[in-house]
Amino acid sequence: GREHFGALLSSPSPSAREMGSGTSKGAPPAVVQTAAYPPVVVNKQLAGVKVSQGDDSAHSVASTVVASPAPGTGAPPPGLVPFQASGFASVSAPSVELGEKCFVGAVADKYLKKQGLSAAILDDWKWPSQHSDAVAAAIMAWGKDNNATMFTHWFQPLGANNVRPGGTGQVHQNMMVFQKDGKPIWKFSGKELLRGETDGSSYPNGGMRATHTAGGYTVLDASSPIFMRGDTIYIPTIFMSWTGLATDEKIPLLRSCEALTREGKRLLKNLGFTASGVVPNIGLEQEFFFVPRSAYARRMDLQMTGRTVMGKLPPRGQEMSDHYMAPPNQVALECMKAIQDECYKLGIPLRTRHREVAPNQYEFAPMFGYATSQIDQNLMVMQICDEVSSRYGLACLFQEKPFAGINGSGKHNNWSVGTPEGCNLLNPGQTTKVTGNPEVFNAVVACIVSGVDKHGDLMRMSIASPGNDFRLGCMEAPPAVMSTYLGPDLTKHLEAYMAGGTADYKPSSRMLSAGLENIAAFDVPAEDRNRTSPFPYGGCRFEFRAVGSSQNVSMVNTVLNTLTAEAMADYSAKLEAGKKPRDVTTELLKTHWKAVFNGNGYAEDWPDKAVERGIWRIDSGIDAYKTMTSDKNCALFDKMKVMNREELEARTAVNYTQYVGTVEMEVLCMIDMLNQQVIPAVKAAGQSTSALSDVVATLKYALGQIHAAPEGHAQASVARSVRLETMVQQREAVDAAEGLCPSHLWPMATYRELLFLDSQQDGHGATPGVLGTLKQG
């Protein structure tokens, strides 16, 4: 259909696509090898560097946030573009202090020195056991200087997906207490910094907590930096029950990171190289829609569920591929600048911004970073987008499929593994140079390929969400088949390697010419880009392309880390039993090679062929949820010390409950919109409403079927059928009625009003209900 036009032109942004580094928080500055940029050095001391934000400076400013020239080059930081007045009456663009609201580097050093410490202690994630009181005193002084009187433990409760942007938990506490004379004094202890207590039963918990057993605790996570927004200091934490069970999204992620570093370090040692560990680094490409808030206010479904449950397609969609990377709408651009401004202050390097395939669809992408801090930052980006957009008369939509008939939104999870010292183990040239052993790269790739083959069911589970049901396999996202793309060049190397060829992989390139005298030919990678694969290798990283835009990607990365750690553990066990690296790698590749597919994942016959190969294919997200608690997967997570069976069963129950709740809200919205808006409007137009009344009756019956089903997998399966079949079929009558009803009588915002900001602007740059009118003269 029309939503497929232009989809194949969409591509990942260069920052998250190409910046597959092996750096992480807690490591010294390390050279980052990139696919398209010269070596740079991650430099946390840049916190506090002052720049002015220019209209087109997203790339240069973000680069300055996290990168400086390599030591010894003598080159200055990239030039900065002075801000030029935009002319928008509602917009001011003050200079930005990069990282000024993030307690790392120079910002932290200023206050820690007064406590006899330096910011270097924060690089050791064990600092809470030694320096909590001193760090608390420094943070309190930082807050006083910045008029921040509050602090909060900031955590990710289970089910922190889909319903609200950012999906985090927080209770704000004052750092001032009042004396007997009524005068306030500042008080903030190391104990308050490190730990808090709250109700663990009121969040989704899958039965791990109850009202009479409700204790829950927050504990500081030193892998993610403390930051400040407004008058509040945010302290990233984990959230666990009184019994010690993980009642959040982050604890399993951190456990998986520990498993990866433990088994990665062991593997490298067995291959003759000593490293302090192996860490996951990610870059998240966040897609979303901007719609006029005035139109959003006239859509109950968007407000309540994040997506439209009815709506006739306008005459224009994305057929002409005219939206992708087009000039941004000027109001949307000013909003994105303001979002970047806030993010830069928090040390969040939103490097790339651009238009996406669908009308009113946009994307932000950051630089690569350590998995836990990147996920924290992404959750805050979602919250900032939601809050700032409202100030510009816009609403920001993160739901995966807010509109039928056009592309939905994803969050591509670019993932790499490397040493804390800065070696990206998915960069073949760098890995061989640093380790001195070409077998290392082949071994790491073999471990990942085997993990995809063995645990593709878990990968599918990790991307299952209500919104993703409408995207996967629809020519806008890869199908629900878990394969990996290695590309012809790497595939050829590994096939030759399995046949006894060289272990040293040197990616080839070729010269590309435009046929113009004034434009020189240039090198391009031998690998093309395959956007139909759910998990393609793109040079220096794998890109999990099927992730949904509203998701908290903690579970996604927990799965990737865990399956890789297990494969590394098994590899090490074979080496320690006396096998040779080449033999182990070859055995792994031959056994699991069926998971490698370099063809067209959108081909109609591919899903069936994948099943014949023995590749994981799970069409239903509900069925994917069920696999989490299979014996195979319980054994995996237990072996890697990531989750026990009770924690897995709880998460499965939460997933079912959230899916059913989502569908219930959508059905109720559709019924209310029909009864309160659509049917009265059609009657006022003098048209028959019998078909619409039948729709209401059908929806009420379907809702009753959901309520009658046993809780768990059975109920969620009924809800999925109602959502993907009943609701889709019934909206046809509603959309047909919209097409016949006079526009002045139609009571809700139409797709045309929601999706085309540009077309609705008048000669003064104004859009009804949207801020940011251009000044004249």
C-alpha positions in Angstrom: 0.0 0.0 0.0 0.9 3.7 0.0 2.6 3.5 3.4 5.3 1.4 1.7 6.3 4.2 -0.7 9.4 5.9 0.5 10.1 3.4 3.3 13.1 1.9 1.5 14.7 5.4 1.3 14.7 5.8 5.1 18.1 5.2 6.6 19.8 5.4 10.0 21.4 8.7 11.0 25.2 8.8 10.7 25.9 9.4 14.4 24.4 6.3 15.8 25.1 4.3 12.6 28.8 5.0 12.3 30.0 5.8 15.8 30.5 2.2 17.0 33.1 2.9 19.6 34.4 0.7 22.4 34.4 3.5 24.9 32.4 3.6 28.1 31.9 5.7 31.2 34.5 4.7 33.7 37.2 4.3 31.1 40.1 6.7 30.4 39.9 8.8 27.3 40.1 6.4 24.4 40.5 6.7 20.7 37.3 6.0 18.8 37.6 4.4 15.4 34.6 5.3 13.2 33.5 4.4 9.8 33.3 7.9 8.4 35.1 10.2 10.8 38.7 10.7 11.9 39.8 9.4 15.3 38.4 11.4 18.2 38.8 11.2 21.9 35.9 10.9 24.3 36.6 13.6 26.8 34.3 14.1 29.8 36.3 17.2 30.8 34.4 19.2 28.2 31.5 19.5 30.7 31.1 23.2 31.1 32.5 24.3 27.7 30.4 27.2 26.6 29.2 27.5 23.0 26.4 29.3 21.1 24.0 27.1 19.2 23.6 27.8 15.5 20.8 27.0 13.2 22.6 24.1 11.6 25.1 23.2 14.3 23.6 20.0 15.6 26.5 17.9 14.2 29.3 20.3 15.3 27.9 21.1 18.7 27.2 17.5 19.6 30.6 16.5 18.4 32.1 19.0 20.8 30.1 17.6 23.6 31.8 14.3 23.6 34.8 14.6 21.3 38.1 16.5 21.0 41.0 15.9 18.8 43.3 13.0 19.5 46.2 13.7 21.8 49.2 15.1 20.1 47.4 16.5 17.0 47.5 20.1 18.3 44.2 20.7 16.5 41.6 22.9 18.2 38.0 21.7 18.8 35.6 22.0 15.8 34.6 25.5 15.0 31.3 26.7 16.4 28.6 28.5 14.4 27.4 31.7 16.1 23.7 31.8 16.7 21.7 33.9 14.2 18.3 35.2 15.3 15.6 32.9 14.0 12.9 35.5 13.9 10.5 33.4 15.9 8.6 35.6 18.4 8.2 32.7 20.9 11.8 31.5 20.8 14.9 32.6 22.5 18.2 30.8 22.0 20.7 31.5 24.8 24.2 30.2 24.8 24.4 26.6 26.0 26.8 25.4 28.7 27.6 21.9 27.5 27.1 19.5 30.3 26.7 22.2 32.9 23.9 20.3 34.5 25.7 17.0 34.6 27.8 16.0 37.6 30.9 14.8 35.8 34.2 16.2 34.6 35.0 19.9 35.3 31.5 20.5 36.7 32.0 17.8 39.4 35.7 18.6 39.9 34.9 22.2 41.1 32.8 20.9 44.0 34.7 17.7 44.8 38.0 19.6 45.2 36.4 21.3 48.2 35.9 17.9 49.7 39.5 16.9 49.0 38.6 14.7 46.0 38.5 15.0 42.3 36.1 14.0 39.5 38.3 11.0 38.8 36.7 9.1 41.7 33.4 9.0 39.8 35.1 6.8 37.1 35.4 4.0 39.7 31.8 2.8 40.0 32.6 1.6 43.6 32.9 5.1 44.9 29.6 5.0 46.8 31.2 2.6 49.3 34.0 5.0 50.1 33.0 8.6 49.3 29.3 8.9 49.7 29.2 11.7 52.3 31.8 13.8 50.5 30.0 13.4 47.2 26.7 14.3 48.8 28.2 17.4 50.3 29.6 18.4 46.8 26.2 17.7 45.2 24.5 19.8 47.8 26.9 22.7 47.2 26.3 22.3 43.4 22.6 22.5 44.0 22.9 25.6 46.2 24.9 27.4 43.5 22.2 26.6 40.9 19.1 27.1 42.9 18.3 23.4 43.0 16.8 22.6 46.4 15.3 19.2 45.5 16.6 15.8 44.8 15.0 12.6 43.5 16.0 9.0 43.1 15.2 8.4 39.5 14.3 4.8 38.5 12.6 2.6 35.8 9.7 0.6 37.2 8.6 -2.5 35.3 6.3 -1.6 32.4 8.1 1.7 31.8 7.0 1.5 28.2 4.3 2.8 25.9 2.0 4.6 28.4 4.0 7.7 29.2 7.1 9.2 27.6 10.2 8.4 29.6 8.2 6.0 31.9 10.3 6.7 35.0 9.5 6.9 38.7 10.6 9.8 40.9 9.7 11.3 44.3 11.2 14.8 44.8 12.6 15.6 48.2 13.8 18.9 49.6 17.4 19.3 50.7 16.4 21.9 53.2 15.0 21.2 56.7 13.5 23.7 59.1 15.0 24.4 62.6 12.9 25.2 65.7 13.2 28.9 65.0 11.7 28.3 61.6 14.9 29.0 59.6 15.8 26.5 57.0 19.2 24.8 56.8 20.6 22.6 54.0 21.0 18.9 54.8 21.8 16.1 52.4 23.7 13.0 53.6 25.5 10.2 51.9 22.8 7.9 53.1 20.1 10.0 51.4 22.3 10.0 48.2 22.7 6.3 48.1 19.4 4.8 49.2 15.7 5.5 49.4 12.5 3.6 50.3 9.2 3.6 48.5 6.0 1.6 47.8 6.9 -1.4 45.6 3.3 -2.6 45.2 1.8 0.3 43.3 3.9 -0.2 40.2 3.5 -3.2 37.8 5.3 -6.0 39.5 3.8 -9.3 38.2 3.0 -10.5 41.7 6.4 -9.9 43.3 4.9 -7.3 45.6 1.5 -6.8 47.3 -0.2 -4.2 49.4 0.7 -6.1 52.6 4.2 -6.8 51.4 5.0 -3.5 49.7 8.6 -2.6 50.6 10.7 -1.3 47.8 14.1 0.3 47.7 16.0 2.6 45.4 19.9 2.4 45.3 22.2 4.7 43.4 23.5 3.4 40.1 27.1 4.8 39.7 27.3 3.8 36.0 25.0 6.6 35.0 25.8 10.3 35.9 23.8 12.4 38.3 22.2 15.5 36.6 20.1 18.5 37.3 16.9 19.8 35.7 15.3 23.0 37.1 15.3 22.9 40.9 15.8 19.1 41.1 18.9 16.9 41.2 18.3 13.5 39.5 20.1 10.5 41.0 19.8 7.4 38.7 19.0 4.4 40.8 17.9 0.8 40.6 14.6 -0.3 42.2 14.3 -3.6 44.1 11.9 -5.3 46.4 12.3 -6.0 50.1 13.0 -9.6 49.1 15.8 -8.6 46.8 13.9 -9.3 43.5 14.4 -6.9 40.5 11.3 -4.8 40.2 12.7 -2.5 37.6 14.1 -2.5 34.0 17.6 -1.6 35.1 18.8 -4.3 37.5 18.7 -7.1 34.8 20.5 -4.7 32.4 23.2 -4.1 34.9 23.5 -7.8 35.7 23.8 -8.5 32.0 26.5 -5.9 31.7 28.4 -7.7 34.5 27.9 -11.0 32.8 29.3 -9.6 29.5 32.3 -8.0 31.1 33.0 -11.2 33.1 32.8 -13.6 30.2 34.3 -11.2 27.7 37.3 -10.7 29.9 37.6 -14.4 30.3 37.4 -15.0 26.5 40.0 -12.4 25.7 42.4 -13.9 28.2 41.9 -17.3 26.7 42.8 -15.8 23.3 45.9 -14.2 24.7 44.8 -10.7 25.4 44.4 -9.0 28.8 41.6 -6.4 29.2 39.8 -5.1 32.2 36.5 -6.3 30.7 34.1 -6.1 27.8 31.3 -3.5 27.8 28.2 -2.8 25.7 28.0 0.5 23.9 24.8 1.7 22.1 23.4 4.5 20.0 19.7 5.0 19.8 17.9 6.6 16.9 14.7 8.0 18.3 11.8 8.6 15.8 8.6 10.4 16.7 5.8 12.6 15.3 5.1 16.3 15.9 1.4 17.2 15.5 -0.4 20.6 16.2 -1.5 20.5 19.9 -4.8 22.1 18.9 -5.5 19.2 16.7 -4.2 16.7 19.3 -6.6 18.3 21.8 -9.5 17.3 19.5 -8.5 13.6 19.4 -9.5 11.6 22.5 -7.7 8.5 21.1 -4.3 10.3 20.7 -4.6 11.7 24.2 -5.6 8.5 25.9 -3.7 5.9 23.9 -1.1 7.6 21.8 -2.6 6.4 18.4 -5.6 7.1 16.3 -8.2 4.3 16.2 -10.1 5.9 13.3 -9.3 8.4 10.6 -9.7 8.6 6.8 -6.5 8.9 4.9 -5.9 12.4 3.3 -5.3 12.7 -0.5 -1.6 12.9 0.1 0.6 10.7 2.2 4.2 9.7 1.7 3.8 8.3 -1.9 6.2 10.9 -3.4 9.0 10.2 -0.9 9.1 14.0 -0.4 9.3 14.1 3.4 12.5 12.2 4.1 15.4 14.5 5.0 13.4 17.5 3.6 13.9 20.9 5.2 12.4 20.8 8.7 9.1 22.7 9.3 10.2 25.9 10.9 8.1 25.6 14.0 9.3 22.0 14.4 12.9 23.1 13.9 12.7 25.7 16.7 11.2 23.1 19.0 14.0 20.6 18.1 16.6 23.3 18.8 15.0 23.9 22.3 15.0 20.2 22.9 18.7 20.0 22.0 19.5 23.0 24.2 18.1 21.2 27.2 19.7 18.0 26.4 23.2 19.5 25.8 23.0 21.0 29.3 22.4 17.5 30.7 25.4 16.2 28.7 23.1 14.3 26.3 24.8 14.6 22.9 21.9 14.7 20.4 24.1 14.9 17.4 21.7 14.4 14.5 18.2 15.7 13.7 16.2 15.3 10.5 12.9 14.6 8.9 11.8 11.0 8.5 9.7 9.2 5.9 6.2 10.0 7.0 4.6 13.5 7.2 5.5 15.3 10.4 7.9 12.5 11.4 11.3 13.4 12.8 14.3 11.8 14.4 17.0 12.6 16.9 20.2 10.4 17.2 23.0 10.8 19.8 26.6 9.7 19.9 27.5 6.2 21.1 27.9 5.6 24.8 27.7 3.0 27.6 24.5 1.1 27.6 23.0 2.1 31.0 23.8 5.8 30.7 22.5 5.9 27.1 19.2 4.3 28.1 18.8 6.8 31.0 19.5 9.6 28.5 17.0 8.3 26.0 14.3 8.2 28.6 15.1 11.8 29.6 15.1 12.8 25.9 11.6 11.4 25.5 10.4 13.3 28.6 12.0 16.5 27.3 10.5 16.1 23.9 7.1 15.7 25.4 7.4 18.7 27.7 9.2 21.1 25.3 6.9 20.4 22.4 3.9 21.6 24.4 5.6 24.9 24.8 5.7 25.2 21.0 2.1 24.3 20.4 3.0 20.8 19.4 2.4 17.3 20.7 5.2 14.7 20.4 4.0 11.2 19.7 6.2 8.2 20.5 3.7 5.4 19.9 5.0 3.0 17.2 2.0 3.4 14.9 -0.1 6.5 15.7 -1.5 6.7 12.1 -2.7 4.1 9.7 -1.5 4.1 6.2 1.9 5.8 6.7 5.1 4.7 8.3 5.3 4.3 12.1 8.3 5.0 14.3 11.1 2.9 15.6 14.1 3.3 17.8 17.1 1.6 16.1 19.3 0.1 18.8 22.9 0.2 17.4 25.0 -2.1 19.6 28.6 -2.9 19.9 31.0 -4.5 22.4 34.4 -3.3 23.3 37.0 -3.0 26.1 36.9 -0.2 28.6 40.4 0.7 27.2 38.8 1.7 23.9 39.0 -1.3 21.5 35.8 -1.9 19.6 35.7 -5.7 19.2 33.4 -5.4 16.2 36.0 -3.3 14.4 38.2 -6.0 12.7 41.2 -3.8 11.9 41.3 -2.1 15.3 40.7 -5.4 17.2 43.5 -7.2 15.3 45.9 -4.3 15.8 45.2 -4.0 19.6 45.1 -7.7 20.4 47.6 -8.9 17.9 45.4 -11.8 17.2 43.1 -11.9 14.1 41.1 -14.8 15.7 39.5 -12.4 18.2 37.2 -10.7 15.7 36.1 -14.0 14.2 35.4 -15.4 17.6 33.3 -12.4 18.7 31.2 -12.5 15.5 30.8 -16.3 15.9 29.5 -15.9 19.4 27.0 -13.3 18.3 25.8 -15.3 15.4 25.3 -18.3 17.6 23.4 -16.2 20.1 21.0 -15.0 17.4 20.4 -18.5 16.3 19.9 -20.0 19.7 17.9 -17.1 21.3 16.1 -15.4 18.5 12.9 -16.0 20.4 14.2 -13.8 23.2 15.2 -11.1 20.7 11.7 -11.2 19.3 10.3 -11.0 22.8 12.4 -8.0 23.6 10.8 -5.9 20.8 7.3 -7.1 21.4 5.0 -4.2 22.3 1.4 -3.2 21.4 2.6 -0.6 18.9 5.1 -2.8 17.2 2.3 -5.2 16.3 1.4 -2.8 13.5 5.0 -2.3 12.2 6.9 -5.6 12.0 7.0 -7.0 8.5 5.1 -4.1 6.9 7.8 -2.8 4.6 8.7 -0.2 7.3 10.3 -2.5 9.8 11.9 -5.9 9.4 9.7 -9.0 9.7 9.2 -11.0 12.9 12.0 -13.4 11.8 15.2 -13.2 13.8 18.1 -13.5 11.4 21.3 -11.4 11.0 22.8 -9.8 7.9 26.6 -9.9 7.7 27.0 -8.6 4.2 28.7 -10.2 1.2 32.2 -9.1 2.2 32.2 -10.5 5.8 30.2 -13.5 4.7 32.8 -14.3 2.0 35.6 -14.0 4.6 33.9 -16.2 7.1 33.0 -18.9 4.5 36.6 -18.9 3.4 37.8 -19.0 7.0 35.6 -22.1 7.7 37.2 -23.8 4.7 40.7 -23.1 6.1 41.4 -19.6 4.8 43.0 -16.7 6.6 41.8 -15.5 9.9 42.7 -11.9 9.2 39.6 -10.0 8.0 40.4 -6.8 6.1 37.2 -5.2 4.9 37.5 -4.3 1.2 36.4 -1.1 -0.4 35.9 0.2 -3.8 36.1 3.5 -5.6 32.9 5.2 -6.5 32.8 7.9 -9.2 30.0 10.4 -10.0 31.5 10.8 -13.5 32.3 14.4 -12.9 35.6 16.1 -13.4 35.3 18.4 -10.4 34.3 15.7 -7.9 36.9 13.1 -7.2 36.2 9.4 -6.9 36.0 8.2 -3.3 36.2 5.0 -1.3 33.0 3.3 -0.2 32.6 0.1 1.9 32.2 -3.1 0.0 29.1 -3.8 2.1 25.8 -2.4 0.9 23.1 -1.5 3.5 20.3 -4.0 4.2 17.4 -2.3 5.8 15.2 -5.4 5.7 17.2 -7.4 8.3 16.2 -7.1 11.9 19.9 -7.3 13.1 22.4 -6.4 10.4 26.1 -5.9 10.9 27.0 -2.5 9.6 30.7 -2.3 10.2 31.8 -1.8 13.8 28.3 -2.5 15.2 25.1 -4.5 14.9 21.9 -2.6 14.5 18.7 -4.0 16.0 16.3 -2.3 13.6 13.0 -3.7 14.8 12.9 -2.0 18.2 9.8 0.2 18.8 9.9 3.9 19.4 8.1 4.0 22.7 10.2 1.2 24.2 12.5 1.4 27.2 15.3 -0.6 25.6 16.7 -2.0 28.8 15.2 -5.5 28.0 16.5 -5.3 24.4 20.1 -4.8 25.6 19.7 -7.2 28.5 18.9 -9.9 25.9 21.8 -8.9 23.6 24.3 -8.8 26.4 23.1 -12.1 27.9 23.1 -14.2 24.8 26.5 -12.9 23.9 27.9 -13.5 27.4 26.6 -17.1 27.3 28.2 -17.8 23.9 31.5 -16.3 25.2 31.3 -18.5 28.3 30.7 -21.6 26.2 33.6 -20.6 23.8 36.0 -20.2 26.8 35.0 -23.6 28.2 36.0 -25.3 25.0 39.3 -23.4 24.9 40.0 -24.3 28.5 39.2 -28.0 27.6 42.0 -27.9 25.1 40.3 -27.0 21.8 41.9 -24.5 19.4 40.3 -21.1 18.6 39.9 -21.8 14.9 38.2 -25.1 15.6 35.8 -23.5 18.1 34.9 -20.6 15.8 34.5 -22.8 12.8 32.2 -25.2 14.8 30.1 -22.3 16.0 29.7 -20.7 12.6 28.9 -24.0 10.8 26.3 -24.9 13.5 24.5 -21.6 13.5 25.2 -20.3 9.9 21.5 -20.7 9.1 20.8 -17.5 11.0 22.8 -15.5 8.5 20.5 -14.1 5.7 21.8 -11.5 3.3 18.7 -11.4 1.1 15.5 -9.3 1.0 13.7 -9.7 4.3 10.6 -8.0 2.8 10.2 -10.8 0.2 6.8 -12.5 0.6 8.3 -16.0 0.7 11.1 -15.2 3.2 9.2 -15.9 6.5 8.2 -19.3 5.3 11.7 -20.1 4.0 13.1 -18.9 7.4 10.9 -21.5 9.2 12.2 -24.2 6.8 15.8 -23.2 7.7 15.0 -23.5 11.4 15.2 -19.7 12.1 13.0 -18.2 14.9 9.8 -16.8 13.5 7.2 -15.6 16.0 4.5 -13.4 14.3 2.5 -12.7 17.5 4.1 -10.5 20.1 1.9 -12.3 22.7 3.4 -15.6 21.8 6.9 -14.0 22.0 6.1 -12.9 25.5 5.5 -16.5 26.4 8.9 -17.6 25.4 10.6 -15.6 28.2 9.8 -18.4 30.7 10.7 -21.4 28.6 13.1 -23.8 30.2 15.8 -22.9 27.7 15.5 -19.2 28.5 15.2 -19.6 32.3 18.4 -21.7 32.2 20.1 -19.0 30.1 19.3 -16.1 32.5 20.0 -18.2 35.6 23.4 -19.4 34.2 24.4 -15.8 33.5 23.0 -14.6 36.9 20.7 -12.0 35.2 17.2 -13.1 36.3 15.7 -16.0 38.1 12.4 -17.8 37.1 10.3 -15.7 39.5 11.6 -12.4 38.0 11.0 -13.8 34.4 7.5 -14.9 35.2 6.7 -11.5 36.8 7.9 -9.7 33.6 5.8 -12.0 31.4 2.7 -11.3 33.5 3.4 -7.5 33.3 3.7 -7.7 29.6 0.3 -9.5 29.3 -1.4 -7.1 31.6 0.0 -4.0 29.7 -1.1 -5.4 26.4 -4.6 -6.1 27.5 -4.9 -2.7 29.2 -3.7 -1.0 26.1 -6.3 -2.7 23.9 -9.0 -2.1 26.5 -8.3 1.7 26.4 -8.3 1.8 22.6 -11.7 0.0 22.4 -13.2 2.2 25.0 -11.9 5.3 23.2 -13.4 4.1 19.9 -16.8 3.4 21.5 -16.8 6.9 23.2 -15.7 8.7 20.1 -18.5 7.0 18.1 -21.2 7.6 20.6 -20.2 11.1 21.6 -18.9 12.5 18.4 -19.2 10.5 15.2 -22.8 9.3 15.4 -24.2 12.8 16.4 -22.2 14.4 13.5 -23.5 11.9 10.9 -27.0 12.4 12.2 -26.6 16.1 11.9 -25.6 15.6 8.3 -28.8 13.7 7.6 -27.0 10.4 6.9 -27.8 6.9 8.2 -26.0 5.9 11.4 -27.1 2.2 11.5 -23.7 0.9 10.3 -22.0 3.0 13.0 -24.3 1.7 15.7 -23.4 -1.8 14.6 -19.8 -1.0 15.1 -20.5 0.1 18.6 -22.3 -3.1 19.3 -19.5 -5.2 17.8 -16.8 -3.4 19.9 -18.8 -3.8 23.1 -19.1 -7.5 22.4 -15.4 -7.8 21.7 -14.5 -6.0 24.9 -16.7 -8.5 26.7 -14.8 -11.4 25.1 -11.5 -9.9 26.4 -12.9 -9.6 30.0 -14.2 -13.1 29.9 -10.9 -14.7 28.9 -8.6 -16.2 31.5 -5.9 -13.7 32.6 -2.4 -14.1 31.0 -1.6 -15.5 27.6 -5.2 -16.4 26.7 -6.6 -13.0 27.5 -3.8 -11.2 25.8 -4.3 -13.3 22.7 -8.0 -12.4 22.6 -7.0 -8.7 23.0 -4.6 -9.0 20.1 -7.2 -10.5 17.9 -9.6 -7.7 18.8 -7.0 -5.1 18.0 -5.6 -6.4 14.8 -8.8 -7.8 13.3 -12.0 -6.5 14.9 -10.9 -2.9 15.3 -9.3 -2.7 11.9 -12.4 -4.1 10.2 -14.8 -1.9 12.1 -13.0 1.3 11.5 -13.6 1.0 7.8 -17.2 2.0 8.3 -16.2 4.9 10.5 -13.6 6.2 8.0 -16.2 5.8 5.2 -18.6 8.0 7.2 -15.9 10.6 7.6 -15.5 10.7 3.8 -19.2 11.5 3.4 -19.7 13.9 6.3 -19.4 17.6 5.6 -16.1 18.8 7.0 -17.7 21.6 9.1 -19.7 18.9 10.9 -16.9 16.4 11.5 -16.1 16.8 15.2 -12.5 15.6 15.5 -9.2 16.6 14.0 -8.6 14.8 10.6 -5.4 13.2 9.4 -4.9 16.2 7.1 -5.0 18.6 10.1 -2.7 16.3 12.1 -0.1 15.5 9.5 0.6 18.5 7.4 2.1 21.4 9.5 3.7 22.9 6.4 0.5 23.0 4.3 -1.4 24.7 7.1 1.0 27.6 7.7 -0.3 30.9 6.4 1.7 33.7 4.8 2.9 34.9 8.2 4.3 31.5 9.2 1.5 30.7 11.6 -0.3 27.4 12.0 -3.6 27.4 13.9 -3.0 26.4 17.5 0.8 26.3 17.0 3.3 28.7 18.6 6.2 30.2 16.8 4.8 32.9 14.4 7.4 34.5 12.3 8.2 38.2 13.0 7.7 40.4 10.0 10.1 43.1 9.0 
